[in-house]
Amino acid sequence: MTDATSNQQLLIGIDDTDNLESRGTGYHARSLGAAITENGWGSCRVITRHQLLKSPLVPFTSHNSAACVRVQSDASQLEAITDFCLEYLEKNSAEGSDAGLCIAWERSIPLDIYRFGFLCKQQLVSQNQAWALAETHQINLYGLTGDKDGVIGALAAVGLQASGSDGRMLWLANMREQAEKTVKLGHLINRTGIDLVQSIEGQVLTDIDLDITMGPWPRAIWLGGKATLIVEPDGEKAYGWQVAAKDYLRQF
């Protein structure tokens, strides 16, 4: 990772930081992203949630999801970011958690890590598989608390976000402020972290004057390496659009 140049994308995967009574992994991911930005170590771009296998064979708190923080940074900040993430998770991971952390420059993540991420969505994998894969490809992987099973999800989250085609946004610049509003497409593109808006059928919307009704749960997804808002026609307004239903978005 020492050959990374400025303005590279650093991916930080975390998993299994919580218990049933504590704040969730998504909260810790948002806290890490905010702290990295505030300390000037980089700029948090997106934070994604990745759903992994839900099975009685897999121990998890509620949903078996992992999180990945995307940071624009450079090699000179890697040590500070790594030290902070390690210290934060060791201090704030809940009692009984099995926290794991993975940190990798996006351009150094091979297809094997992508495949591992998608495999974790489909079947049971072992901690040894995660350690072996990280060692083979020189990916920084850390087990921090408990039995350290969180390394599986942490590595998977990095692979899944790097693939460009998995995950729902836990955080995206200025998106929460748009909840319950009706805004123009141009406003979304210019004032939030949204890269594009498209219909459920895949139609990309381009008219900046289109009205988008955001509703209470305006979650974007990570699709084609872009923060994408999925919308559907608004039955209340001719030519208007609304954010796709929550039940539809939960599949991502």
C-alpha positions in Angstrom: 0.0 0.0 0.0 3.0 2.3 0.2 2.7 3.1 -3.5 -0.6 4.9 -3.1 -0.6 8.4 -4.4 -2.6 11.4 -3.3 -6.4 11.4 -3.6 -6.7 7.7 -3.6 -9.8 5.9 -2.3 -9.3 4.2 1.1 -11.9 1.6 2.1 -12.4 0.9 5.8 -14.5 -2.1 6.6 -15.9 -2.9 10.1 -18.1 -5.6 11.5 -19.4 -7.1 14.7 -18.9 -4.0 16.9 -22.2 -4.2 18.8 -24.5 -6.1 21.0 -28.3 -6.1 21.4 -28.2 -3.1 23.8 -25.5 -1.0 22.2 -25.3 1.4 19.3 -24.9 -0.5 16.0 -22.1 -0.9 13.6 -23.6 1.8 11.3 -23.3 4.3 14.1 -19.6 3.5 14.6 -18.9 3.7 10.8 -20.5 7.1 10.7 -18.4 8.2 13.7 -15.2 7.0 12.1 -16.0 8.8 8.8 -16.8 12.1 10.6 -13.7 11.9 12.8 -11.4 11.3 9.8 -12.9 14.3 8.0 -12.8 16.5 11.0 -9.1 15.7 11.8 -8.1 16.5 8.2 -6.8 12.9 7.5 -9.1 12.6 4.4 -12.6 13.3 3.2 -15.4 10.7 3.8 -17.2 10.1 0.6 -19.8 7.4 1.3 -20.6 4.8 4.0 -22.3 1.7 2.9 -24.2 -1.2 4.6 -23.7 -4.7 3.2 -26.0 -7.5 4.0 -24.3 -10.8 4.6 -25.7 -14.4 5.0 -28.5 -14.7 7.5 -28.4 -18.2 8.8 -28.7 -19.9 12.2 -25.2 -21.1 11.6 -23.9 -17.5 11.6 -23.8 -15.6 15.0 -24.9 -12.0 14.6 -26.6 -9.3 16.6 -29.7 -8.5 14.5 -29.1 -8.5 10.7 -25.6 -9.7 10.0 -24.6 -6.6 8.1 -21.2 -5.0 7.8 -20.2 -1.4 7.0 -17.6 0.2 4.7 -16.3 3.8 4.9 -14.9 5.3 1.7 -12.3 8.0 2.4 -10.4 10.1 -0.2 -6.9 10.4 1.3 -3.3 9.7 0.6 -0.5 7.5 1.8 0.8 10.0 4.3 -2.4 9.8 6.3 -2.7 6.0 6.4 -0.9 5.5 9.7 -3.0 8.2 11.5 -6.2 6.8 10.1 -5.3 3.2 11.0 -4.2 4.1 14.5 -7.4 6.1 15.1 -9.7 3.3 13.8 -8.0 0.7 16.0 -8.1 2.8 19.1 -11.8 3.8 18.4 -13.0 0.3 17.9 -11.0 -1.2 20.8 -12.5 1.5 23.1 -16.1 1.7 21.7 -17.0 -1.9 20.5 -19.6 -3.3 22.8 -19.1 -5.9 25.5 -19.4 -9.4 23.9 -18.6 -8.1 20.4 -16.1 -9.8 18.0 -15.0 -6.6 16.2 -13.0 -6.7 13.0 -11.4 -4.0 10.9 -10.1 -4.0 7.3 -8.3 -1.1 5.7 -7.2 -1.1 2.0 -6.6 1.2 -0.9 -9.3 0.5 -3.5 -6.8 0.1 -6.3 -5.0 -2.6 -4.4 -8.1 -4.8 -3.9 -8.1 -7.8 -6.3 -11.0 -9.7 -7.7 -10.5 -12.5 -5.1 -11.6 -10.0 -2.4 -14.7 -9.1 -4.4 -15.5 -12.7 -4.8 -15.0 -13.3 -1.0 -17.5 -10.5 -0.3 -20.2 -12.0 -2.5 -19.5 -15.5 -1.1 -20.2 -14.2 2.4 -23.7 -13.2 1.2 -24.4 -16.7 0.0 -22.7 -19.2 2.3 -20.9 -19.8 5.5 -17.2 -18.9 5.4 -14.5 -19.3 8.1 -12.3 -16.8 9.9 -9.3 -18.7 8.6 -10.4 -18.0 5.0 -10.5 -14.3 5.7 -7.0 -14.3 7.3 -5.5 -16.4 4.5 -7.0 -14.2 1.8 -5.8 -11.0 3.5 -2.3 -12.4 3.9 -2.1 -13.5 0.3 -3.0 -10.1 -1.0 -1.4 -8.0 1.7 -4.6 -6.5 2.9 -4.6 -5.0 6.4 -7.0 -7.0 8.5 -7.4 -6.7 12.3 -9.3 -8.7 14.9 -9.9 -6.6 17.9 -12.4 -8.0 20.4 -13.9 -11.4 21.4 -13.2 -14.2 19.1 -12.5 -11.8 16.3 -15.1 -13.2 13.9 -15.7 -9.7 12.7 -12.7 -9.9 10.4 -15.0 -11.9 8.0 -17.5 -9.1 7.6 -14.9 -6.4 7.6 -13.0 -8.0 4.7 -16.3 -8.8 2.9 -17.5 -5.2 3.2 -14.3 -3.8 1.6 -14.7 -6.3 -1.2 -18.3 -5.6 -1.8 -17.9 -1.8 -1.9 -14.9 -2.1 -4.1 -17.0 -4.2 -6.5 -19.1 -1.1 -7.1 -22.4 -3.0 -7.1 -23.5 -3.8 -3.5 -24.7 -1.8 -0.5 -27.1 0.7 0.7 -26.0 4.1 2.0 -25.6 4.5 5.8 -24.3 8.0 5.1 -24.1 10.3 2.1 -23.4 14.0 2.2 -26.5 16.1 2.9 -29.0 13.3 2.3 -30.6 13.1 5.7 -31.5 16.8 5.4 -33.6 16.0 2.3 -36.0 13.7 4.2 -39.7 14.7 3.9 -38.9 17.3 1.2 -39.8 17.6 -2.5 -36.7 18.8 -4.3 -35.5 19.3 -7.9 -33.2 16.8 -9.5 -30.7 19.5 -10.0 -30.7 20.2 -6.3 -29.9 16.6 -5.5 -27.0 16.4 -7.9 -25.5 19.8 -6.9 -26.0 19.8 -3.1 -25.8 16.2 -2.0 -23.5 13.2 -2.6 -25.9 11.7 -5.1 -24.2 10.8 -8.4 -27.3 9.9 -10.4 -31.0 9.3 -10.1 -32.7 6.4 -11.9 -36.0 4.6 -12.0 -36.5 1.1 -10.8 -36.5 0.0 -14.5 -33.1 1.6 -15.0 -34.1 4.9 -16.7 -31.5 7.6 -15.8 -33.3 10.9 -15.1 -31.5 14.0 -16.5 -34.1 16.9 -16.4 -32.8 19.0 -13.6 -36.3 20.5 -13.1 -38.0 17.2 -12.3 -39.6 17.1 -8.8 -38.4 14.3 -6.5 -40.5 13.6 -3.4 -38.0 12.3 -0.9 -40.2 10.8 1.8 -39.1 9.8 5.3 -36.5 7.2 4.2 -34.4 8.5 1.2 -31.7 5.9 1.0 -29.3 5.7 -1.9 -27.6 2.5 -3.1 -24.1 1.8 -4.3 -24.6 0.8 -8.0 -21.9 0.8 -10.7 -19.6 2.6 -8.3 -22.0 5.5 -8.0 -24.2 6.8 -5.2 -27.6 6.1 -6.9 -31.0 7.2 -5.9 -33.8 4.8 -7.1 -37.1 6.4 -7.8 -40.6 5.5 -9.1 -43.4 7.6 -10.6 -45.3 9.7 -8.0 -48.9 8.7 -8.3 -49.9 12.0 -6.6 -48.2 14.3 -9.2 -48.2 14.2 -12.9 -44.6 13.9 -14.2 -43.3 13.8 -10.6 -41.1 11.1 -9.0 -40.7 9.7 -5.5 -38.0 7.7 -3.8 -38.7 4.0 -4.2 -40.5 2.3 -1.4 -38.6 1.3 1.7 -39.4 -2.4 1.3 -37.9 -2.2 -2.2 -34.7 -0.5 -1.0 -34.2 -2.9 1.9 -33.1 -5.6 -0.6 -29.8 -3.7 -1.2 
